[in-house]
């Protein structure tokens, strides 16, 4: 029997897929006998009437990789959504746990003030880092037809990262206050920049369904970062050497592991400025969205630091870090489902697309409710063990933050769906409105309600975001269903 063959859609330049794999080849229809083992399958190809790839002189993605690997098509066995989720969840879980471990070490070895200084450094650099990040991994992973060479994506990554790092250096000089704090801000920015470069290589691996390699890299980065951070903090007793150790570890892993693994089989040469500009035009709205999402997270923290002091900011950062447990699962689900959602959208399979989105939403909702109940039952004990006994008095803030995480994680899941239909530009005005709502409500509620006001502001902004995302998604799906 012959497996399903998907037709090219001219409106989005979608090529052909072989089952669930990432391969796309616009000029050809490729057939194979699915009854035979992978090693003995016979392949045939026939030309279609579809025009050649829109980028002059740039062969499609699977043609490039096949030419590099062998003279005939070599297809990896496609990974299932369950397998992709398992690896992605494992990588994100270990990484999130190690990031939380760094906060715990700061609380135990450095105190609330040092923890607040670290949280402030991250809050200052994160929005700039996210703008420079451009969510390039999502653009690359959903470019299943290989419309642009990997070299184009990589050039955009290095240019954006260089500009972003310069901007973060300026922030360090403006808001550091002291030479040590300026160094902490700059090194935190360098760590985020190296992560963004690694993420571009992750995009290439994700497009090839190599989620296991991404997970191993994330695990190694998290464990080594937390270990070096703790050792430096224990030996030197200062925040600056601890953050410097983390930056060094992440740069080393980028060079030793992420670059070779991500670049394997990719077309590194032949990048053009026309292709680079095209990638930048696609990714820039997503970078703006990431910056605005980061502002939604950090605007309440700016207000806390301004109104209540850096020590209270440290407490809020410590308590809010438990939200990362739910975010880890949401991100694993979203990253694993993105390629499949993109295929459903490109092939006009609206029912399957919406069915998968509903499953994601229900899983996220159940996860959020479990987090709230668990926080109310054992939150006091967990806070005292994870940080210090005095943190147990903030259990009410923990419950409030976990409640605010429910709409925030639902919005994150919806964001993966909106990105899968490549509705990039429409997200920018939505997140501008969401950031404005978050900033205004934070300024109004934090002085009145304290740390609970910050949680409430984040929840209100997330609910506004969900409404806008539902509208964007409905419009995008109607546009895909419209006759061409």
C-alpha positions in Angstrom: 0.0 0.0 0.0 1.1 3.5 -0.6 1.2 6.0 2.3 -0.8 9.2 2.1 0.6 11.8 -0.3 -0.1 15.5 0.6 -0.5 18.0 -2.2 1.4 21.3 -2.5 -0.5 24.4 -1.3 0.6 27.3 -3.4 -0.6 29.9 -0.9 1.9 28.9 1.7 4.6 27.1 -0.4 4.1 23.9 1.5 5.8 20.9 0.0 5.2 17.2 0.4 5.5 15.3 3.6 6.4 11.7 4.0 4.2 10.5 6.8 5.0 12.5 10.0 8.6 13.4 9.0 9.8 17.0 8.4 10.7 16.4 4.8 9.3 18.8 2.2 10.1 18.8 -1.5 7.9 21.2 -3.6 9.0 20.0 -7.1 8.5 16.3 -6.5 5.9 13.8 -5.4 7.8 11.0 -3.6 6.2 7.6 -3.1 7.3 4.7 -1.0 6.0 1.3 0.0 5.2 1.5 3.7 4.9 -2.3 4.1 8.6 -2.8 3.8 11.2 -2.1 6.5 12.9 1.3 6.3 16.2 -0.2 5.1 14.5 -1.9 2.1 12.0 0.6 1.0 12.0 1.5 -2.7 11.5 5.1 -3.6 10.2 6.7 -6.8 9.7 10.3 -7.7 7.7 12.0 -10.4 7.8 15.7 -11.2 4.8 17.7 -10.3 3.6 20.8 -12.0 4.4 23.0 -9.0 6.9 25.8 -9.6 10.4 25.6 -8.2 11.3 26.9 -4.8 10.7 30.6 -4.6 14.3 31.4 -3.6 16.4 31.6 -6.7 19.2 29.0 -6.7 18.1 27.5 -3.3 17.0 23.9 -3.6 14.4 22.6 -1.1 15.4 21.5 2.4 15.1 17.7 1.9 16.9 17.9 -1.5 19.8 19.6 0.2 20.0 17.1 3.1 19.6 14.1 0.9 22.4 15.4 -1.4 24.7 15.8 1.5 23.9 12.4 3.1 23.7 10.0 0.1 22.8 9.7 -3.5 19.3 8.4 -2.8 16.7 9.6 -0.2 17.5 8.6 3.4 14.6 9.1 5.7 14.8 8.9 9.4 12.0 7.0 11.1 9.6 9.8 12.2 9.3 10.3 15.9 5.8 10.1 17.5 4.3 13.0 19.4 4.6 10.9 22.6 8.3 10.3 22.0 8.9 13.9 21.2 7.0 15.1 24.2 8.9 12.6 26.5 12.3 13.9 25.4 11.2 17.6 25.4 9.7 17.2 28.8 12.7 15.5 30.2 15.0 18.2 28.9 12.9 21.1 30.0 12.2 19.5 33.4 15.9 19.0 34.2 16.7 22.4 33.0 13.9 24.1 35.0 14.9 22.1 38.1 18.5 23.3 37.8 17.3 26.9 37.4 15.2 26.6 40.5 18.2 25.0 42.3 20.2 28.2 41.5 17.6 30.3 43.2 17.6 28.0 46.2 21.3 28.2 46.5 21.1 32.0 46.4 18.5 32.0 49.1 20.4 29.7 51.4 24.0 30.9 50.8 23.4 34.6 49.8 20.2 35.7 51.4 17.1 37.6 50.1 19.1 40.7 49.0 21.5 38.8 46.8 18.6 36.8 45.4 16.8 40.0 44.6 19.9 41.4 42.8 20.0 38.3 40.7 16.3 38.6 39.9 16.8 42.2 39.0 19.6 41.5 36.6 17.6 38.8 34.8 14.5 41.1 34.7 16.5 43.9 33.1 18.2 41.8 30.5 15.4 39.3 29.6 13.2 41.7 27.5 16.2 42.7 25.4 17.4 39.1 25.1 13.9 38.0 24.0 13.7 40.7 21.3 17.1 39.6 20.0 16.0 36.0 20.3 13.4 36.5 17.6 11.8 33.1 18.4 14.0 32.0 15.4 13.6 28.3 16.5 9.9 28.4 15.8 10.4 30.0 12.4 13.0 27.5 11.4 11.2 24.5 12.8 8.0 25.4 10.9 9.9 26.0 7.6 9.3 22.4 6.7 9.8 23.1 3.0 13.2 24.6 3.4 12.3 27.9 1.8 15.4 29.5 3.4 18.9 28.0 3.9 20.1 27.4 7.5 22.9 29.8 6.8 20.3 32.6 6.5 18.8 31.8 9.9 22.2 31.6 11.5 23.3 34.9 10.1 20.1 36.5 11.5 20.9 34.9 14.8 24.4 36.3 15.1 23.5 39.8 14.0 20.5 40.0 16.4 22.6 38.6 19.2 25.4 41.0 18.7 23.0 44.0 18.8 21.2 42.6 21.8 24.4 42.1 23.7 25.4 45.7 23.1 22.1 46.9 24.3 22.4 44.8 27.5 25.8 46.3 28.1 24.3 49.7 27.9 21.6 48.6 30.5 24.4 47.4 32.7 26.1 50.8 32.7 22.8 52.7 33.2 21.2 50.6 35.9 24.1 48.8 37.5 24.7 51.3 40.3 28.1 49.6 41.1 30.8 47.9 39.1 29.9 44.5 40.6 26.2 44.9 39.8 27.0 46.1 36.3 29.1 43.0 35.8 26.3 40.8 37.0 23.9 42.4 34.5 26.3 42.1 31.6 27.2 38.4 32.4 23.5 37.5 32.8 23.0 39.0 29.3 25.9 37.0 27.9 24.4 33.8 29.3 21.0 34.6 27.7 22.8 35.4 24.4 24.6 32.1 24.3 21.3 30.3 25.0 19.7 32.1 22.0 22.5 31.0 19.7 22.1 27.4 21.0 18.3 27.7 20.4 18.9 28.4 16.7 20.8 25.1 16.4 17.9 23.5 18.4 15.6 24.7 15.6 17.5 22.7 13.0 17.5 19.6 15.2 13.7 20.0 15.9 13.0 20.3 12.2 14.8 16.9 11.8 12.7 15.5 14.8 15.9 15.1 16.9 14.2 16.1 20.1 16.5 13.6 22.0 19.6 15.6 21.1 18.0 18.9 22.2 17.0 17.3 25.5 20.5 16.0 26.2 21.9 19.4 25.6 19.4 21.1 27.9 20.1 18.6 30.6 23.8 19.1 30.4 23.5 22.8 30.3 21.3 22.9 33.3 23.2 20.5 35.5 26.6 22.0 34.7 25.3 25.6 35.1 23.8 24.9 38.5 26.9 23.0 39.6 29.3 25.7 38.6 27.0 28.4 40.0 26.9 26.7 43.4 30.6 26.0 43.6 31.5 29.6 42.7 29.0 31.0 45.2 30.3 28.7 47.9 34.0 29.3 47.2 34.0 33.1 46.6 30.7 34.0 48.3 29.7 36.6 45.7 27.1 36.9 42.9 29.6 38.0 40.2 31.8 35.0 40.1 28.8 32.7 40.3 27.1 34.3 37.2 30.5 34.3 35.4 30.8 30.6 35.9 27.3 30.0 34.4 28.2 32.2 31.3 31.4 30.2 30.8 29.6 26.9 31.0 26.9 27.9 28.5 29.4 29.2 26.0 31.5 26.0 26.2 28.5 23.8 25.6 27.4 26.0 22.6 30.8 25.4 21.0 31.4 21.8 22.0 27.9 20.3 21.6 25.1 22.5 20.2 26.9 23.8 17.1 28.2 20.4 15.8 24.9 18.7 16.5 22.7 21.4 15.0 24.8 22.1 11.9 25.1 18.4 10.9 23.4 17.9 7.6 22.5 21.5 7.2 23.4 23.8 4.2 25.7 26.2 5.9 27.0 27.9 2.7 25.2 29.9 0.1 23.3 32.2 2.4 22.2 35.4 0.7 21.3 38.8 2.1 17.9 38.5 0.4 17.3 35.3 2.3 18.6 36.9 5.5 16.2 39.9 5.1 13.3 37.5 4.5 14.0 35.5 7.6 14.4 38.7 9.6 11.1 40.1 8.3 9.4 36.9 9.4 11.1 36.6 12.8 11.1 40.2 13.9 7.4 40.2 14.9 8.0 37.1 16.9 11.0 38.8 18.6 8.7 41.7 19.5 6.2 39.3 20.9 8.8 37.5 23.0 9.9 40.9 24.4 6.4 41.8 25.3 5.8 38.4 26.9 9.0 39.0 28.9 7.7 42.4 29.9 4.4 40.9 31.1 6.5 38.7 33.4 8.9 41.4 34.5 6.8 44.6 34.7 5.4 43.5 38.1 9.0 42.8 39.3 10.0 46.3 38.3 7.2 47.7 40.4 8.0 45.4 43.3 11.6 46.6 43.3 10.6 50.2 43.0 7.8 50.1 45.6 8.9 47.4 48.1 12.7 47.0 47.6 15.1 44.4 46.2 14.7 42.0 49.1 11.0 41.6 48.5 11.7 41.2 44.8 14.0 38.3 45.8 11.1 36.7 47.8 8.7 37.1 44.9 11.2 35.6 42.4 11.8 32.6 44.8 8.1 31.9 45.2 7.2 32.5 41.6 10.0 30.0 40.5 7.6 27.1 41.2 5.5 28.2 38.3 8.4 26.9 36.1 7.3 23.4 36.9 4.0 23.9 35.0 5.6 26.0 32.3 8.1 23.2 31.7 5.3 20.8 30.9 3.4 23.4 28.8 6.5 24.2 26.8 7.3 20.5 26.2 3.8 19.9 25.0 3.8 23.0 22.8 7.3 22.4 21.3 6.5 18.8 20.5 3.1 19.7 19.0 4.2 22.7 16.9 5.5 20.7 13.9 2.3 18.6 13.8 0.1 21.7 14.3 1.9 23.4 11.4 1.3 20.4 9.2 -2.4 20.2 10.1 -2.7 24.0 9.3 -0.8 23.8 6.0 -2.9 20.8 4.8 -6.1 22.5 5.8 -7.0 19.8 8.4 -8.9 22.2 10.6 -10.6 19.5 12.7 -7.4 17.8 13.6 -5.7 21.1 14.3 -8.5 22.2 16.7 -8.7 18.8 18.3 -5.0 18.9 19.2 -5.4 22.5 20.5 -8.3 21.4 22.7 -6.2 18.5 24.1 -3.4 20.9 24.9 -5.8 23.3 26.7 -7.4 20.6 28.8 -4.0 19.3 29.9 -2.8 22.8 30.8 -6.0 23.5 32.8 -5.8 20.2 34.7 -2.1 20.9 35.5 -2.9 24.4 36.8 -5.7 23.2 39.1 -3.4 20.5 40.5 -0.7 23.2 41.1 -3.1 25.4 43.1 -4.4 22.5 45.2 -0.9 21.2 45.9 0.4 24.7 46.9 -2.5 25.1 49.4 -1.8 21.7 50.9 2.0 21.5 51.1 3.2 24.9 50.1 4.3 26.0 53.6 6.5 22.9 54.0 7.9 23.1 50.5 8.9 26.8 50.9 10.6 26.2 54.2 12.6 23.3 52.9 13.4 24.7 49.5 14.6 28.1 50.8 14.5 29.0 54.5 12.0 28.7 57.2 11.0 32.4 57.0 9.7 31.8 53.5 6.9 29.6 54.8 4.9 32.7 55.7 4.6 33.5 52.0 2.4 30.4 51.3 -0.6 32.7 50.4 1.6 34.4 47.7 2.5 30.9 46.4 -1.2 30.0 46.0 -1.9 33.3 44.3 1.0 32.9 41.9 0.0 29.3 41.0 -3.6 30.6 40.4 -2.2 33.3 38.1 -0.2 30.7 36.2 -3.4 28.9 35.0 -4.4 31.7 32.4 -0.7 32.4 31.8 0.0 28.8 30.7 -3.2 28.6 28.7 -2.0 31.7 26.9 1.3 30.0 26.3 -0.3 27.0 24.8 -2.5 29.1 22.6 0.7 30.9 21.5 2.1 27.7 20.0 -1.1 27.2 18.0 -1.0 30.8 16.7 2.7 30.4 15.8 1.9 27.1 14.0 -0.4 28.9 11.6 2.4 31.5 11.1 0.2 34.4 12.2 3.3 36.3 13.3 2.4 40.0 12.6 -1.0 39.8 14.3 0.5 38.9 17.7 2.5 42.1 18.1 -0.5 44.5 18.8 -2.1 41.9 21.0 1.0 41.7 23.3 1.4 45.4 23.3 -2.1 45.7 24.7 -1.4 42.8 27.2 1.9 44.5 28.4 0.1 47.8 28.9 -2.6 46.0 30.9 0.0 44.3 33.0 2.0 47.5 33.6 -1.1 49.5 34.6 -2.6 46.9 36.9 0.8 46.2 38.5 1.3 49.9 39.3 -2.2 50.1 40.7 -2.4 46.8 42.6 1.2 46.2 44.1 1.0 49.3 46.4 -2.4 48.1 47.6 -2.1 44.3 47.8 1.7 43.8 47.9 3.1 40.7 46.2 -0.4 39.3 45.7 -1.2 42.4 43.6 1.7 41.4 41.2 0.1 37.9 40.8 -3.3 39.5 40.1 -1.8 41.8 37.5 -0.2 38.9 35.6 -3.5 36.9 35.7 -5.5 39.8 34.3 -3.0 40.4 31.5 -3.0 36.7 30.6 -6.8 36.5 30.3 -6.8 39.5 27.9 -4.1 37.7 25.9 -6.2 34.5 25.6 -9.1 36.4 24.2 -6.9 38.1 21.5 -5.2 34.8 20.6 -8.6 33.1 20.1 -9.6 35.9 17.7 -6.3 35.7 15.8 -6.4 31.9 15.5 -10.0 31.9 14.2 -9.1 34.5 11.5 -6.0 32.5 10.4 -7.9 29.3 10.1 -10.7 30.9 8.1 -8.1 32.4 5.7 -6.5 28.9 5.2 -9.9 27.4 4.4 -10.8 30.1 1.9 -10.5 28.9 -1.7 -7.3 30.1 -3.4 
